[in-house]
Amino acid sequence: MQAKAKKLIFIAILFTGCIITSLISTNDKEKTLPASSLPQSAQSAVTSKAAQAKTVRVQVSGAVLEPGIYNVPASCRVEEAIAAAGGLTENADSERVNLVRKVRDGMQIRVPVQKAARTSRTQRKNAQAKSGLGESALGKSGGAKVGSGRNNSIMQSVRINSASASELQQLPGIGPALSQRIVETRKNGRFTSADDLLRVPGIGKAKLAKLRDYVEVD
């Protein structure tokens, strides 16, 4: 009888020990549950969050609205980096850019312009260059004419009854001597017409013909 009681007690203790061991093992598994045992959606969320936390530095240039250097998520693609730079311009040639390529740190993303736009811009620059050369040539030519002070297109009329001797020298063919003679001649009587210049010694009909369009009787 005593032997049977001892046997039952031993079986009870052994059974209790198994239960306790099972509970401890289950608790440890719950604490050390590996990430691989997580549901697929949870794994994706963890991975995505970790990727977004890391950024890379890229340079975006060319046919974009706001070229510059940007910090973008390491997991983003070229199209997202371009969007960070304001997006493409109207003349951007997006066909020559791999928009789905993943970015990497230190990457330069250059968006070219369309061929038609490049041709138009080149033609415009050439036209401006030619225009600049033409203006430069005109400026040099005009400077020479203005420097002479006797060009017909820029000559202003001179009032022969009130102009000073130096002002009279602006007339074509009139030097210091002739201008002084004009001043002396009008002292004896004002000029009433251009023809009165024939009274001035040294002014004949040929010279008067050159002066007629540039003198004014006041």
C-alpha positions in Angstrom: 0.0 0.0 0.0 2.8 2.4 0.9 4.6 1.5 -2.3 1.5 2.3 -4.4 1.1 5.7 -2.7 4.7 6.6 -3.3 4.3 5.6 -7.0 1.2 7.9 -7.4 3.1 10.8 -5.7 6.0 10.4 -8.1 3.7 10.4 -11.1 2.0 13.5 -9.9 5.3 15.3 -9.4 6.5 14.3 -12.8 3.3 15.5 -14.5 3.5 18.9 -12.7 7.1 19.3 -13.8 6.2 18.7 -17.4 3.5 21.3 -17.3 5.8 23.9 -15.7 8.5 23.2 -18.3 6.0 23.6 -21.1 4.8 26.9 -19.8 8.3 28.3 -19.5 9.2 27.2 -23.0 6.1 28.9 -24.5 6.8 32.1 -22.7 10.4 32.2 -24.0 9.2 31.7 -27.6 6.8 34.5 -27.3 9.6 36.8 -26.1 12.1 35.9 -28.8 9.7 35.7 -31.7 11.8 36.4 -34.8 10.9 38.9 -37.4 10.6 36.2 -40.0 7.6 34.8 -38.1 5.7 38.2 -38.4 2.9 38.5 -41.0 4.0 39.7 -44.4 2.3 43.0 -44.1 4.0 43.7 -40.8 7.4 42.8 -42.3 6.8 45.2 -45.3 5.9 48.0 -42.9 9.0 47.6 -40.8 11.2 47.4 -43.9 9.6 50.5 -45.5 9.9 52.5 -42.4 13.6 51.7 -42.1 14.2 52.6 -45.8 12.4 55.9 -45.4 14.5 56.8 -42.4 17.7 56.7 -44.6 18.2 59.5 -47.1 20.7 60.0 -49.9 22.0 63.3 -51.5 21.5 63.8 -55.2 22.0 66.6 -57.7 19.2 67.3 -60.2 20.0 69.6 -63.2 19.0 70.3 -66.7 15.4 70.8 -67.9 13.8 70.9 -64.4 12.0 73.9 -62.8 14.3 74.1 -59.7 17.7 72.6 -60.3 19.8 71.9 -57.2 21.0 69.4 -54.6 18.3 67.4 -52.7 18.1 64.9 -49.9 15.7 62.2 -50.9 14.7 58.8 -49.4 17.2 56.1 -50.3 14.4 53.9 -51.7 13.1 56.5 -54.1 13.4 56.6 -57.9 14.6 59.1 -60.4 11.1 60.4 -61.1 10.6 61.2 -57.4 13.9 63.1 -57.3 12.8 65.1 -60.3 9.5 65.8 -58.6 11.5 67.2 -55.6 13.2 69.6 -58.1 9.9 71.0 -59.2 9.2 68.6 -62.0 10.1 68.8 -65.7 10.0 71.9 -67.9 8.0 72.1 -71.1 11.0 71.4 -73.3 12.3 68.5 -71.2 13.1 65.3 -73.1 11.9 62.7 -70.6 12.3 59.9 -73.1 16.1 60.1 -72.6 15.9 59.7 -68.8 15.3 56.4 -67.0 12.6 57.6 -64.6 12.2 54.3 -62.8 15.9 53.9 -61.9 16.6 53.8 -58.2 18.7 56.7 -56.9 22.0 56.3 -55.1 24.0 58.7 -52.9 26.1 61.2 -54.9 24.1 60.6 -58.1 23.6 63.4 -60.7 20.3 63.3 -62.5 20.5 65.5 -65.7 17.4 66.0 -67.8 18.2 67.0 -71.4 16.1 69.3 -73.4 14.3 68.3 -76.6 16.2 68.4 -79.8 13.9 70.9 -81.4 14.2 73.2 -78.4 18.0 72.9 -78.5 18.0 73.8 -82.2 15.7 76.8 -81.6 17.9 78.0 -78.8 21.0 77.7 -80.9 19.4 79.6 -83.8 18.3 82.3 -81.4 21.8 82.7 -80.0 23.3 82.8 -83.5 20.7 85.5 -84.5 21.6 87.5 -81.4 25.3 87.2 -82.1 24.8 88.4 -85.7 22.6 91.3 -84.5 25.3 92.2 -82.0 27.9 92.3 -84.7 25.7 94.4 -86.9 25.0 96.9 -84.1 28.7 97.0 -83.4 29.5 97.8 -87.0 26.9 100.5 -87.1 28.2 101.9 -83.9 31.7 102.2 -85.3 30.4 103.7 -88.5 28.1 106.1 -86.7 31.0 107.1 -84.4 33.1 108.1 -87.3 30.4 110.2 -88.8 29.5 111.9 -85.5 33.2 112.6 -84.9 33.4 114.4 -88.2 30.6 116.7 -87.1 29.7 117.4 -90.8 27.6 114.4 -91.8 24.4 115.5 -93.6 22.1 113.0 -91.8 23.0 114.4 -88.3 23.7 118.1 -89.2 21.4 120.6 -87.5 20.5 123.9 -89.0 22.5 126.9 -87.8 21.0 130.4 -87.4 23.4 132.5 -89.3 22.3 135.8 -87.8 22.8 134.8 -84.1 25.2 131.8 -84.1 28.7 132.4 -82.7 31.8 131.9 -84.8 32.4 128.4 -83.3 28.8 127.4 -84.0 29.1 128.6 -87.6 32.0 126.2 -88.0 29.6 123.3 -87.7 28.4 124.1 -91.3 30.1 122.1 -94.0 33.1 123.8 -95.5 33.2 126.6 -92.9 36.4 127.0 -91.0 37.6 129.5 -88.4 38.4 132.2 -91.1 35.1 131.9 -93.0 33.1 131.8 -89.7 34.7 135.0 -88.6 34.0 136.7 -92.0 30.3 135.7 -91.6 30.2 137.4 -88.2 31.9 140.5 -89.6 29.6 140.6 -92.7 26.3 140.5 -90.7 27.5 143.4 -88.6 26.9 145.5 -91.7 23.4 144.2 -92.2 21.5 141.1 -91.2 21.1 138.2 -93.6 17.5 138.1 -94.9 18.0 134.8 -96.8 20.6 132.2 -97.5 21.6 133.9 -100.7 22.9 136.8 -98.6 25.8 134.6 -97.7 27.2 135.5 -101.1 28.1 138.8 -99.5 30.7 137.0 -97.4 34.2 136.9 -99.0 35.1 133.3 -99.8 31.6 132.1 -100.2 30.6 131.5 -103.8 27.6 129.8 -105.5 29.1 126.3 -105.2 29.8 126.7 -101.5 26.3 128.3 -101.0 24.7 125.2 -102.6 26.3 123.0 -99.9 25.3 125.4 -97.1 21.7 126.2 -98.2 20.1 123.1 -96.5 21.9 123.8 -93.2 21.4 127.5 -92.6 18.4 129.2 -91.0 17.6 132.9 -91.2 16.3 134.2 -87.9 
